[in-house]
Structures are given as structure tokens and as C-alpha cells.
Amino acid sequence: MEARAQIKYARISPRKCTIVCDLIRGKDANVARAILMNTPKAASEIMVKVLNSAIANAENNFSMDPAKLYVSETYANPGPILKRMQPVSKGRGYRINKRTSHITIVLKEREA
């Protein structure tokens, strides 16, 4: 049995999210929350909310024990890119890519 939570179209690059995902993969849910709360990365603020949602889903929807939960999977897939233009010299325009992410956290219950 697994509980999952995801956020779609988060306005942060998946490359930045992957760094934070690697920090918490395989850790207990409470330890992962503590790591995210003390990590000075932009993605950690978003991922705390997703982790709290996954813990709530596990507890309320699947009747799992919150003390036994651990992060089995976490990943950040790229979403659509917002394309913007920056004016530069000689009438040209350089493209600015504002990337988005779909962040998923999956929790499972430890055996004994």
C-alpha cells in the first residue's frame, strides 16, 4: 500500500527540485520533514507542503501509521515551459525559459 501526493505546474526548475528530492529519498517521513525544514533551497519550501499532504493522505485515506512511514519514491518531472523574450541590442530578442515542475512524493509503510 502506498500514499502519494503531487503538485503540478510548480514554478521552479526540475533541476533544482531533483537536488532536494535526492536528500529525502529513502528516509523516514519525520526525518525527511526535518531535513526539508532546515534545507536552504527554494524547492524545499514547496516539497514540505507536498510531503505533509502525502502524510495526511496516508493517515486519512489509507489508515497507515504515521510513525512507520518512509519516502519510497520522490521525483520532479518537467512541466510546460513559459517562453518569454528579453529585448537586447540591434532589435533582437533573447528567449527566457521559465520552467515548471510536476513534483511527486510516494510514501510506504515500513514492515515491523
Biopython code that builds the backbone (N, CA, C, O; Angstrom):
import numpy as np
from Bio.PDB.StructureBuilder import StructureBuilder

atoms = [
    (1, "MET", "N", (0.852, -1.179, 0.000)),
    (1, "MET", "CA", (0.000, 0.000, 0.000)),
    (1, "MET", "C", (0.898, 1.243, 0.000)),
    (1, "MET", "O", (1.910, 1.300, 0.699)),
    (2, "GLU", "N", (0.505, 2.215, -0.789)),
    (2, "GLU", "CA", (1.289, 3.441, -0.872)),
    (2, "GLU", "C", (0.361, 4.649, -0.919)),
    (2, "GLU", "O", (-0.756, 4.581, -1.432)),
    (3, "ALA", "N", (0.847, 5.737, -0.379)),
    (3, "ALA", "CA", (0.125, 7.007, -0.430)),
    (3, "ALA", "C", (0.992, 7.985, -1.198)),
    (3, "ALA", "O", (2.212, 8.023, -1.033)),
    (4, "ARG", "N", (0.348, 8.767, -2.032)),
    (4, "ARG", "CA", (1.119, 9.708, -2.841)),
    (4, "ARG", "C", (0.480, 11.081, -2.820)),
    (4, "ARG", "O", (-0.717, 11.235, -2.579)),
    (5, "ALA", "N", (1.310, 12.066, -3.079)),
    (5, "ALA", "CA", (0.840, 13.445, -3.247)),
    (5, "ALA", "C", (1.714, 14.083, -4.314)),
    (5, "ALA", "O", (2.903, 13.783, -4.424)),
    (6, "GLN", "N", (1.115, 14.957, -5.088)),
    (6, "GLN", "CA", (1.899, 15.643, -6.099)),
    (6, "GLN", "C", (1.387, 17.054, -6.304)),
    (6, "GLN", "O", (0.220, 17.371, -6.073)),
    (7, "ILE", "N", (2.313, 17.882, -6.746)),
    (7, "ILE", "CA", (1.969, 19.245, -7.128)),
    (7, "ILE", "C", (2.317, 19.364, -8.599)),
    (7, "ILE", "O", (3.382, 18.931, -9.039)),
    (8, "LYS", "N", (1.414, 19.951, -9.344)),
    (8, "LYS", "CA", (1.653, 20.137, -10.766)),
    (8, "LYS", "C", (1.863, 21.615, -11.056)),
    (8, "LYS", "O", (1.313, 22.478, -10.372)),
    (9, "TYR", "N", (2.643, 21.890, -12.052)),
    (9, "TYR", "CA", (2.902, 23.247, -12.546)),
    (9, "TYR", "C", (3.548, 24.142, -11.496)),
    (9, "TYR", "O", (3.268, 25.340, -11.447)),
    (10, "ALA", "N", (4.415, 23.570, -10.651)),
    (10, "ALA", "CA", (5.153, 24.389, -9.676)),
    (10, "ALA", "C", (6.166, 25.238, -10.440)),
    (10, "ALA", "O", (6.885, 24.724, -11.297)),
    (11, "ARG", "N", (6.228, 26.530, -10.135)),
    (11, "ARG", "CA", (7.086, 27.440, -10.899)),
    (11, "ARG", "C", (8.519, 27.399, -10.388)),
    (11, "ARG", "O", (9.043, 28.392, -9.885)),
    (12, "ILE", "N", (9.147, 26.225, -10.527)),
    (12, "ILE", "CA", (10.553, 26.051, -10.172)),
    (12, "ILE", "C", (11.124, 25.007, -11.119)),
    (12, "ILE", "O", (10.418, 24.096, -11.553)),
    (13, "SER", "N", (12.369, 25.142, -11.427)),
    (13, "SER", "CA", (13.013, 24.241, -12.376)),
    (13, "SER", "C", (13.119, 22.818, -11.808)),
    (13, "SER", "O", (13.418, 22.655, -10.625)),
    (14, "PRO", "N", (12.882, 21.793, -12.624)),
    (14, "PRO", "CA", (13.013, 20.419, -12.121)),
    (14, "PRO", "C", (14.442, 20.084, -11.693)),
    (14, "PRO", "O", (14.661, 19.222, -10.842)),
    (15, "ARG", "N", (15.398, 20.769, -12.288)),
    (15, "ARG", "CA", (16.790, 20.537, -11.918)),
    (15, "ARG", "C", (17.057, 20.940, -10.468)),
    (15, "ARG", "O", (17.816, 20.276, -9.762)),
    (16, "LYS", "N", (16.432, 22.026, -10.034)),
    (16, "LYS", "CA", (16.573, 22.475, -8.650)),
    (16, "LYS", "C", (15.827, 21.545, -7.694)),
    (16, "LYS", "O", (16.279, 21.311, -6.573)),
    (17, "CYS", "N", (14.690, 21.017, -8.136)),
    (17, "CYS", "CA", (13.898, 20.110, -7.290)),
    (17, "CYS", "C", (14.579, 18.761, -7.115)),
    (17, "CYS", "O", (14.479, 18.153, -6.050)),
    (18, "THR", "N", (15.267, 18.287, -8.140)),
    (18, "THR", "CA", (15.901, 16.975, -8.080)),
    (18, "THR", "C", (16.958, 16.909, -6.988)),
    (18, "THR", "O", (17.138, 15.865, -6.362)),
    (19, "ILE", "N", (17.656, 18.010, -6.756)),
    (19, "ILE", "CA", (18.673, 18.062, -5.704)),
    (19, "ILE", "C", (18.033, 17.798, -4.347)),
    (19, "ILE", "O", (18.572, 17.044, -3.536)),
    (20, "VAL", "N", (16.879, 18.422, -4.103)),
    (20, "VAL", "CA", (16.191, 18.256, -2.829)),
    (20, "VAL", "C", (15.541, 16.868, -2.747)),
    (20, "VAL", "O", (15.489, 16.277, -1.669)),
    (21, "CYS", "N", (15.050, 16.349, -3.867)),
    (21, "CYS", "CA", (14.456, 15.002, -3.895)),
    (21, "CYS", "C", (15.474, 13.952, -3.458)),
    (21, "CYS", "O", (15.141, 13.025, -2.720)),
    (22, "ASP", "N", (16.709, 14.103, -3.915)),
    (22, "ASP", "CA", (17.751, 13.136, -3.574)),
    (22, "ASP", "C", (18.077, 13.150, -2.083)),
    (22, "ASP", "O", (18.532, 12.142, -1.542)),
    (23, "LEU", "N", (17.851, 14.279, -1.413)),
    (23, "LEU", "CA", (18.137, 14.380, 0.024)),
    (23, "LEU", "C", (17.195, 13.519, 0.861)),
    (23, "LEU", "O", (17.612, 12.950, 1.870)),
    (24, "ILE", "N", (15.926, 13.418, 0.453)),
    (24, "ILE", "CA", (14.929, 12.773, 1.320)),
    (24, "ILE", "C", (14.535, 11.370, 0.867)),
    (24, "ILE", "O", (13.823, 10.681, 1.598)),
    (25, "ARG", "N", (14.968, 10.927, -0.298)),
    (25, "ARG", "CA", (14.574, 9.606, -0.795)),
    (25, "ARG", "C", (15.092, 8.510, 0.136)),
    (25, "ARG", "O", (16.284, 8.451, 0.438)),
    (26, "GLY", "N", (14.173, 7.635, 0.592)),
    (26, "GLY", "CA", (14.538, 6.518, 1.462)),
    (26, "GLY", "C", (14.512, 6.836, 2.946)),
    (26, "GLY", "O", (14.706, 5.938, 3.765)),
    (27, "LYS", "N", (14.278, 8.088, 3.317)),
    (27, "LYS", "CA", (14.286, 8.485, 4.730)),
    (27, "LYS", "C", (12.887, 8.310, 5.332)),
    (27, "LYS", "O", (11.890, 8.255, 4.612)),
    (28, "ASP", "N", (12.834, 8.222, 6.680)),
    (28, "ASP", "CA", (11.550, 8.223, 7.375)),
    (28, "ASP", "C", (10.851, 9.559, 7.130)),
    (28, "ASP", "O", (11.504, 10.572, 6.879)),
    (29, "ALA", "N", (9.531, 9.552, 7.205)),
    (29, "ALA", "CA", (8.755, 10.749, 6.884)),
    (29, "ALA", "C", (9.087, 11.910, 7.823)),
    (29, "ALA", "O", (9.224, 13.047, 7.373)),
    (30, "ASN", "N", (9.217, 11.632, 9.125)),
    (30, "ASN", "CA", (9.524, 12.715, 10.072)),
    (30, "ASN", "C", (10.944, 13.244, 9.883)),
    (30, "ASN", "O", (11.187, 14.444, 10.018)),
    (31, "VAL", "N", (11.878, 12.347, 9.571)),
    (31, "VAL", "CA", (13.257, 12.761, 9.305)),
    (31, "VAL", "C", (13.304, 13.593, 8.016)),
    (31, "VAL", "O", (14.005, 14.603, 7.948)),
    (32, "ALA", "N", (12.560, 13.163, 7.009)),
    (32, "ALA", "CA", (12.519, 13.892, 5.735)),
    (32, "ALA", "C", (11.942, 15.290, 5.939)),
    (32, "ALA", "O", (12.419, 16.256, 5.342)),
    (33, "ARG", "N", (10.918, 15.398, 6.780)),
    (33, "ARG", "CA", (10.332, 16.708, 7.065)),
    (33, "ARG", "C", (11.349, 17.612, 7.755)),
    (33, "ARG", "O", (11.451, 18.796, 7.433)),
    (34, "ALA", "N", (12.097, 17.059, 8.700)),
    (34, "ALA", "CA", (13.118, 17.838, 9.403)),
    (34, "ALA", "C", (14.223, 18.292, 8.446)),
    (34, "ALA", "O", (14.702, 19.422, 8.537)),
    (35, "ILE", "N", (14.621, 17.414, 7.534)),
    (35, "ILE", "CA", (15.646, 17.767, 6.548)),
    (35, "ILE", "C", (15.151, 18.917, 5.671)),
    (35, "ILE", "O", (15.881, 19.878, 5.424)),
    (36, "LEU", "N", (13.910, 18.812, 5.205)),
    (36, "LEU", "CA", (13.366, 19.852, 4.327)),
    (36, "LEU", "C", (13.209, 21.189, 5.048)),
    (36, "LEU", "O", (13.430, 22.247, 4.459)),
    (37, "MET", "N", (12.829, 21.138, 6.316)),
    (37, "MET", "CA", (12.638, 22.383, 7.066)),
    (37, "MET", "C", (13.958, 23.135, 7.271)),
    (37, "MET", "O", (13.962, 24.355, 7.435)),
    (38, "ASN", "N", (15.089, 22.392, 7.262)),
    (38, "ASN", "CA", (16.383, 23.012, 7.535)),
    (38, "ASN", "C", (17.278, 23.100, 6.302)),
    (38, "ASN", "O", (18.475, 23.360, 6.430)),
    (39, "THR", "N", (16.726, 22.890, 5.124)),
    (39, "THR", "CA", (17.499, 22.981, 3.897)),
    (39, "THR", "C", (17.259, 24.342, 3.252)),
    (39, "THR", "O", (16.112, 24.689, 2.971)),
    (40, "PRO", "N", (18.318, 25.123, 3.011)),
    (40, "PRO", "CA", (18.139, 26.459, 2.443)),
    (40, "PRO", "C", (18.042, 26.450, 0.913)),
    (40, "PRO", "O", (18.823, 27.116, 0.234)),
    (41, "LYS", "N", (17.089, 25.698, 0.381)),
    (41, "LYS", "CA", (16.860, 25.642, -1.058)),
    (41, "LYS", "C", (15.441, 26.114, -1.338)),
    (41, "LYS", "O", (14.554, 25.951, -0.499)),
    (42, "ALA", "N", (15.223, 26.693, -2.503)),
    (42, "ALA", "CA", (13.894, 27.189, -2.856)),
    (42, "ALA", "C", (12.895, 26.046, -2.978)),
    (42, "ALA", "O", (11.718, 26.215, -2.658)),
    (43, "ALA", "N", (13.348, 24.893, -3.434)),
    (43, "ALA", "CA", (12.445, 23.759, -3.645)),
    (43, "ALA", "C", (11.989, 23.127, -2.341)),
    (43, "ALA", "O", (10.942, 22.481, -2.311)),
    (44, "SER", "N", (12.744, 23.295, -1.264)),
    (44, "SER", "CA", (12.393, 22.631, -0.010)),
    (44, "SER", "C", (11.090, 23.174, 0.571)),
    (44, "SER", "O", (10.350, 22.428, 1.212)),
    (45, "GLU", "N", (10.800, 24.444, 0.363)),
    (45, "GLU", "CA", (9.560, 25.034, 0.867)),
    (45, "GLU", "C", (8.345, 24.393, 0.191)),
    (45, "GLU", "O", (7.346, 24.105, 0.851)),
    (46, "ILE", "N", (8.429, 24.174, -1.104)),
    (46, "ILE", "CA", (7.342, 23.536, -1.842)),
    (46, "ILE", "C", (7.213, 22.072, -1.443)),
    (46, "ILE", "O", (6.107, 21.557, -1.279)),
    (47, "MET", "N", (8.355, 21.408, -1.288)),
    (47, "MET", "CA", (8.330, 19.970, -1.024)),
    (47, "MET", "C", (7.857, 19.644, 0.384)),
    (47, "MET", "O", (7.352, 18.544, 0.613)),
    (48, "VAL", "N", (8.003, 20.559, 1.333)),
    (48, "VAL", "CA", (7.445, 20.351, 2.680)),
    (48, "VAL", "C", (5.928, 20.246, 2.583)),
    (48, "VAL", "O", (5.321, 19.395, 3.233)),
    (49, "LYS", "N", (5.317, 21.103, 1.779)),
    (49, "LYS", "CA", (3.868, 21.080, 1.620)),
    (49, "LYS", "C", (3.408, 19.774, 0.971)),
    (49, "LYS", "O", (2.396, 19.200, 1.373)),
    (50, "VAL", "N", (4.157, 19.305, -0.038)),
    (50, "VAL", "CA", (3.789, 18.054, -0.699)),
    (50, "VAL", "C", (3.960, 16.880, 0.252)),
    (50, "VAL", "O", (3.118, 15.982, 0.278)),
    (51, "LEU", "N", (5.041, 16.870, 1.037)),
    (51, "LEU", "CA", (5.272, 15.795, 1.998)),
    (51, "LEU", "C", (4.185, 15.772, 3.067)),
    (51, "LEU", "O", (3.693, 14.699, 3.416)),
    (52, "ASN", "N", (3.800, 16.937, 3.594)),
    (52, "ASN", "CA", (2.728, 16.995, 4.581)),
    (52, "ASN", "C", (1.418, 16.476, 3.998)),
    (52, "ASN", "O", (0.653, 15.806, 4.691)),
    (53, "SER", "N", (1.158, 16.779, 2.745)),
    (53, "SER", "CA", (-0.052, 16.295, 2.083)),
    (53, "SER", "C", (-0.011, 14.779, 1.926)),
    (53, "SER", "O", (-1.025, 14.110, 2.126)),
    (54, "ALA", "N", (1.152, 14.228, 1.570)),
    (54, "ALA", "CA", (1.285, 12.777, 1.419)),
    (54, "ALA", "C", (1.093, 12.069, 2.762)),
    (54, "ALA", "O", (0.473, 11.007, 2.819)),
    (55, "ILE", "N", (1.621, 12.653, 3.840)),
    (55, "ILE", "CA", (1.444, 12.067, 5.174)),
    (55, "ILE", "C", (-0.029, 12.088, 5.563)),
    (55, "ILE", "O", (-0.543, 11.111, 6.108)),
    (56, "ALA", "N", (-0.709, 13.195, 5.286)),
    (56, "ALA", "CA", (-2.132, 13.296, 5.584)),
    (56, "ALA", "C", (-2.947, 12.300, 4.751)),
    (56, "ALA", "O", (-3.896, 11.701, 5.258)),
    (57, "ASN", "N", (-2.582, 12.122, 3.487)),
    (57, "ASN", "CA", (-3.268, 11.135, 2.640)),
    (57, "ASN", "C", (-3.098, 9.731, 3.192)),
    (57, "ASN", "O", (-4.052, 8.953, 3.215)),
    (58, "ALA", "N", (-1.896, 9.399, 3.634)),
    (58, "ALA", "CA", (-1.621, 8.062, 4.167)),
    (58, "ALA", "C", (-2.436, 7.814, 5.427)),
    (58, "ALA", "O", (-2.988, 6.731, 5.622)),
    (59, "GLU", "N", (-2.504, 8.822, 6.271)),
    (59, "GLU", "CA", (-3.187, 8.664, 7.562)),
    (59, "GLU", "C", (-4.706, 8.616, 7.388)),
    (59, "GLU", "O", (-5.369, 7.768, 7.985)),
    (60, "ASN", "N", (-5.257, 9.514, 6.582)),
    (60, "ASN", "CA", (-6.714, 9.632, 6.471)),
    (60, "ASN", "C", (-7.340, 8.688, 5.449)),
    (60, "ASN", "O", (-8.405, 8.124, 5.698)),
    (61, "ASN", "N", (-6.688, 8.514, 4.303)),
    (61, "ASN", "CA", (-7.290, 7.715, 3.241)),
    (61, "ASN", "C", (-6.956, 6.231, 3.336)),
    (61, "ASN", "O", (-7.762, 5.389, 2.940)),
    (62, "PHE", "N", (-5.764, 5.900, 3.862)),
    (62, "PHE", "CA", (-5.326, 4.506, 3.867)),
    (62, "PHE", "C", (-5.115, 3.945, 5.273)),
    (62, "PHE", "O", (-4.703, 2.793, 5.414)),
    (63, "SER", "N", (-5.385, 4.722, 6.303)),
    (63, "SER", "CA", (-5.253, 4.301, 7.718)),
    (63, "SER", "C", (-3.868, 3.752, 8.037)),
    (63, "SER", "O", (-3.742, 2.761, 8.755)),
    (64, "MET", "N", (-2.842, 4.383, 7.513)),
    (64, "MET", "CA", (-1.459, 3.981, 7.797)),
    (64, "MET", "C", (-0.993, 4.664, 9.083)),
    (64, "MET", "O", (-1.493, 5.724, 9.459)),
    (65, "ASP", "N", (-0.027, 4.033, 9.743)),
    (65, "ASP", "CA", (0.557, 4.601, 10.958)),
    (65, "ASP", "C", (1.602, 5.638, 10.555)),
    (65, "ASP", "O", (2.571, 5.284, 9.884)),
    (66, "PRO", "N", (1.443, 6.904, 10.940)),
    (66, "PRO", "CA", (2.396, 7.940, 10.515)),
    (66, "PRO", "C", (3.816, 7.710, 11.023)),
    (66, "PRO", "O", (4.771, 8.202, 10.423)),
    (67, "ALA", "N", (3.967, 6.971, 12.115)),
    (67, "ALA", "CA", (5.298, 6.717, 12.665)),
    (67, "ALA", "C", (6.089, 5.720, 11.813)),
    (67, "ALA", "O", (7.318, 5.699, 11.879)),
    (68, "LYS", "N", (5.408, 4.899, 11.020)),
    (68, "LYS", "CA", (6.081, 3.873, 10.211)),
    (68, "LYS", "C", (6.304, 4.294, 8.759)),
    (68, "LYS", "O", (6.841, 3.514, 7.972)),
    (69, "LEU", "N", (5.910, 5.490, 8.397)),
    (69, "LEU", "CA", (6.001, 5.913, 7.001)),
    (69, "LEU", "C", (7.426, 6.292, 6.609)),
    (69, "LEU", "O", (8.184, 6.833, 7.414)),
    (70, "TYR", "N", (7.773, 5.998, 5.360)),
    (70, "TYR", "CA", (9.048, 6.431, 4.804)),
    (70, "TYR", "C", (8.842, 6.847, 3.352)),
    (70, "TYR", "O", (7.873, 6.436, 2.714)),
    (71, "VAL", "N", (9.746, 7.654, 2.840)),
    (71, "VAL", "CA", (9.671, 8.158, 1.466)),
    (71, "VAL", "C", (10.244, 7.095, 0.544)),
    (71, "VAL", "O", (11.460, 6.914, 0.487)),
    (72, "SER", "N", (9.378, 6.390, -0.177)),
    (72, "SER", "CA", (9.857, 5.327, -1.063)),
    (72, "SER", "C", (10.275, 5.885, -2.424)),
    (72, "SER", "O", (11.263, 5.437, -3.007)),
    (73, "GLU", "N", (9.520, 6.863, -2.926)),
    (73, "GLU", "CA", (9.864, 7.478, -4.210)),
    (73, "GLU", "C", (9.653, 8.982, -4.105)),
    (73, "GLU", "O", (8.746, 9.448, -3.416)),
    (74, "THR", "N", (10.482, 9.712, -4.780)),
    (74, "THR", "CA", (10.263, 11.146, -4.969)),
    (74, "THR", "C", (10.974, 11.567, -6.242)),
    (74, "THR", "O", (12.135, 11.228, -6.468)),
    (75, "TYR", "N", (10.260, 12.306, -7.061)),
    (75, "TYR", "CA", (10.850, 12.752, -8.317)),
    (75, "TYR", "C", (10.184, 14.035, -8.784)),
    (75, "TYR", "O", (9.067, 14.361, -8.381)),
    (76, "ALA", "N", (10.894, 14.752, -9.643)),
    (76, "ALA", "CA", (10.395, 16.003, -10.222)),
    (76, "ALA", "C", (10.498, 15.903, -11.734)),
    (76, "ALA", "O", (11.595, 15.884, -12.292)),
    (77, "ASN", "N", (9.357, 15.840, -12.387)),
    (77, "ASN", "CA", (9.319, 15.785, -13.843)),
    (77, "ASN", "C", (9.109, 17.188, -14.404)),
    (77, "ASN", "O", (8.471, 18.026, -13.768)),
    (78, "PRO", "N", (9.651, 17.444, -15.604)),
    (78, "PRO", "CA", (9.447, 18.772, -16.183)),
    (78, "PRO", "C", (8.012, 18.977, -16.640)),
    (78, "PRO", "O", (7.379, 18.069, -17.179)),
    (79, "GLY", "N", (7.512, 20.182, -16.417)),
    (79, "GLY", "CA", (6.191, 20.567, -16.906)),
    (79, "GLY", "C", (6.355, 21.460, -18.117)),
    (79, "GLY", "O", (7.439, 21.530, -18.695)),
    (80, "PRO", "N", (5.298, 22.139, -18.505)),
    (80, "PRO", "CA", (5.413, 23.050, -19.652)),
    (80, "PRO", "C", (6.326, 24.237, -19.339)),
    (80, "PRO", "O", (6.460, 24.655, -18.189)),
    (81, "ILE", "N", (6.942, 24.763, -20.384)),
    (81, "ILE", "CA", (7.879, 25.877, -20.224)),
    (81, "ILE", "C", (7.184, 27.164, -20.678)),
    (81, "ILE", "O", (6.626, 27.223, -21.773)),
    (82, "LEU", "N", (7.223, 28.191, -19.825)),
    (82, "LEU", "CA", (6.711, 29.505, -20.204)),
    (82, "LEU", "C", (7.825, 30.241, -20.943)),
    (82, "LEU", "O", (8.889, 30.491, -20.376)),
    (83, "LYS", "N", (7.586, 30.582, -22.184)),
    (83, "LYS", "CA", (8.620, 31.203, -23.009)),
    (83, "LYS", "C", (8.416, 32.709, -23.030)),
    (83, "LYS", "O", (7.348, 33.202, -23.391)),
    (84, "ARG", "N", (9.463, 33.435, -22.635)),
    (84, "ARG", "CA", (9.431, 34.890, -22.599)),
    (84, "ARG", "C", (10.597, 35.444, -23.413)),
    (84, "ARG", "O", (11.561, 34.728, -23.686)),
    (85, "MET", "N", (10.510, 36.717, -23.801)),
    (85, "MET", "CA", (11.567, 37.343, -24.582)),
    (85, "MET", "C", (12.172, 38.509, -23.805)),
    (85, "MET", "O", (11.464, 39.285, -23.162)),
    (86, "GLN", "N", (13.497, 38.612, -23.880)),
    (86, "GLN", "CA", (14.249, 39.704, -23.269)),
    (86, "GLN", "C", (14.810, 40.566, -24.408)),
    (86, "GLN", "O", (15.587, 40.062, -25.218)),
    (87, "PRO", "N", (14.447, 41.819, -24.491)),
    (87, "PRO", "CA", (14.991, 42.641, -25.571)),
    (87, "PRO", "C", (16.490, 42.883, -25.390)),
    (87, "PRO", "O", (16.958, 43.140, -24.281)),
    (88, "VAL", "N", (17.231, 42.796, -26.490)),
    (88, "VAL", "CA", (18.675, 43.033, -26.478)),
    (88, "VAL", "C", (19.016, 43.975, -27.640)),
    (88, "VAL", "O", (18.123, 44.457, -28.337)),
    (89, "SER", "N", (20.275, 44.224, -27.836)),
    (89, "SER", "CA", (20.707, 45.229, -28.814)),
    (89, "SER", "C", (20.343, 44.843, -30.248)),
    (89, "SER", "O", (20.111, 43.675, -30.561)),
    (90, "LYS", "N", (20.300, 45.845, -31.093)),
    (90, "LYS", "CA", (20.042, 45.721, -32.523)),
    (90, "LYS", "C", (18.660, 45.136, -32.824)),
    (90, "LYS", "O", (18.473, 44.479, -33.848)),
    (91, "GLY", "N", (17.704, 45.371, -31.944)),
    (91, "GLY", "CA", (16.336, 44.948, -32.204)),
    (91, "GLY", "C", (16.075, 43.461, -32.055)),
    (91, "GLY", "O", (15.026, 42.963, -32.465)),
    (92, "ARG", "N", (17.020, 42.759, -31.474)),
    (92, "ARG", "CA", (16.836, 41.316, -31.309)),
    (92, "ARG", "C", (16.156, 41.022, -29.974)),
    (92, "ARG", "O", (15.961, 41.905, -29.139)),
    (93, "GLY", "N", (15.806, 39.756, -29.807)),
    (93, "GLY", "CA", (15.228, 39.313, -28.540)),
    (93, "GLY", "C", (15.783, 37.955, -28.155)),
    (93, "GLY", "O", (15.819, 37.041, -28.978)),
    (94, "TYR", "N", (16.212, 37.818, -26.916)),
    (94, "TYR", "CA", (16.698, 36.531, -26.420)),
    (94, "TYR", "C", (15.595, 35.852, -25.642)),
    (94, "TYR", "O", (14.839, 36.498, -24.916)),
    (95, "ARG", "N", (15.509, 34.558, -25.799)),
    (95, "ARG", "CA", (14.466, 33.801, -25.130)),
    (95, "ARG", "C", (14.835, 33.518, -23.677)),
    (95, "ARG", "O", (15.975, 33.175, -23.364)),
    (96, "ILE", "N", (13.855, 33.668, -22.805)),
    (96, "ILE", "CA", (13.989, 33.267, -21.405)),
    (96, "ILE", "C", (12.995, 32.145, -21.175)),
    (96, "ILE", "O", (11.801, 32.312, -21.422)),
    (97, "ASN", "N", (13.476, 31.005, -20.705)),
    (97, "ASN", "CA", (12.623, 29.856, -20.417)),
    (97, "ASN", "C", (12.305, 29.829, -18.926)),
    (97, "ASN", "O", (13.205, 29.686, -18.098)),
    (98, "LYS", "N", (11.046, 29.964, -18.592)),
    (98, "LYS", "CA", (10.601, 29.871, -17.201)),
    (98, "LYS", "C", (10.029, 28.469, -17.034)),
    (98, "LYS", "O", (8.917, 28.175, -17.472)),
    (99, "ARG", "N", (10.815, 27.614, -16.392)),
    (99, "ARG", "CA", (10.468, 26.202, -16.332)),
    (99, "ARG", "C", (9.514, 25.893, -15.183)),
    (99, "ARG", "O", (9.511, 26.576, -14.160)),
    (100, "THR", "N", (8.700, 24.844, -15.373)),
    (100, "THR", "CA", (7.785, 24.377, -14.340)),
    (100, "THR", "C", (8.057, 22.907, -14.053)),
    (100, "THR", "O", (8.708, 22.222, -14.841)),
    (101, "SER", "N", (7.552, 22.424, -12.915)),
    (101, "SER", "CA", (7.810, 21.048, -12.475)),
    (101, "SER", "C", (6.523, 20.388, -12.011)),
    (101, "SER", "O", (5.593, 21.048, -11.549)),
    (102, "HIS", "N", (6.495, 19.072, -12.146)),
    (102, "HIS", "CA", (5.483, 18.244, -11.509)),
    (102, "HIS", "C", (6.232, 17.414, -10.461)),
    (102, "HIS", "O", (7.001, 16.521, -10.815)),
    (103, "ILE", "N", (6.011, 17.705, -9.169)),
    (103, "ILE", "CA", (6.742, 17.048, -8.086)),
    (103, "ILE", "C", (5.842, 15.998, -7.450)),
    (103, "ILE", "O", (4.696, 16.283, -7.103)),
    (104, "THR", "N", (6.370, 14.766, -7.295)),
    (104, "THR", "CA", (5.604, 13.659, -6.714)),
    (104, "THR", "C", (6.385, 13.060, -5.548)),
    (104, "THR", "O", (7.599, 12.871, -5.631)),
    (105, "ILE", "N", (5.670, 12.763, -4.455)),
    (105, "ILE", "CA", (6.245, 12.067, -3.296)),
    (105, "ILE", "C", (5.352, 10.874, -2.991)),
    (105, "ILE", "O", (4.139, 11.019, -2.842)),
    (106, "VAL", "N", (5.963, 9.685, -2.896)),
    (106, "VAL", "CA", (5.239, 8.453, -2.580)),
    (106, "VAL", "C", (5.736, 7.924, -1.243)),
    (106, "VAL", "O", (6.940, 7.775, -1.035)),
    (107, "LEU", "N", (4.804, 7.642, -0.339)),
    (107, "LEU", "CA", (5.131, 7.113, 0.989)),
    (107, "LEU", "C", (4.649, 5.671, 1.106)),
    (107, "LEU", "O", (3.584, 5.316, 0.601)),
    (108, "LYS", "N", (5.442, 4.853, 1.774)),
    (108, "LYS", "CA", (5.050, 3.484, 2.083)),
    (108, "LYS", "C", (5.259, 3.232, 3.569)),
    (108, "LYS", "O", (5.933, 4.006, 4.250)),
    (109, "GLU", "N", (4.681, 2.153, 4.063)),
    (109, "GLU", "CA", (4.783, 1.810, 5.467)),
    (109, "GLU", "C", (5.878, 0.765, 5.660)),
    (109, "GLU", "O", (5.932, -0.220, 4.923)),
    (110, "ARG", "N", (6.751, 0.973, 6.645)),
    (110, "ARG", "CA", (7.821, 0.017, 6.931)),
    (110, "ARG", "C", (7.240, -1.237, 7.555)),
    (110, "ARG", "O", (6.276, -1.174, 8.318)),
    (111, "GLU", "N", (7.831, -2.377, 7.229)),
    (111, "GLU", "CA", (7.420, -3.648, 7.805)),
    (111, "GLU", "C", (8.110, -3.818, 9.141)),
    (111, "GLU", "O", (9.339, -3.789, 9.216)),
    (112, "ALA", "N", (7.343, -3.993, 10.182)),
    (112, "ALA", "CA", (7.811, -4.231, 11.576)),
    (112, "ALA", "C", (8.892, -3.294, 11.945)),
    (112, "ALA", "O", (9.401, -3.348, 13.064)),
]
sb = StructureBuilder()
sb.init_structure("model")
sb.init_model(0)
sb.init_chain("A")
sb.init_seg("    ")
for serial, (resi, resn, name, xyz) in enumerate(atoms, 1):
    if name == "N":
        sb.init_residue(resn, " ", resi, " ")
    sb.init_atom(name, np.array(xyz, "f"), 0.0, 1.0, " ", f" {name:<3s}", serial, name[0])
structure = sb.get_structure()
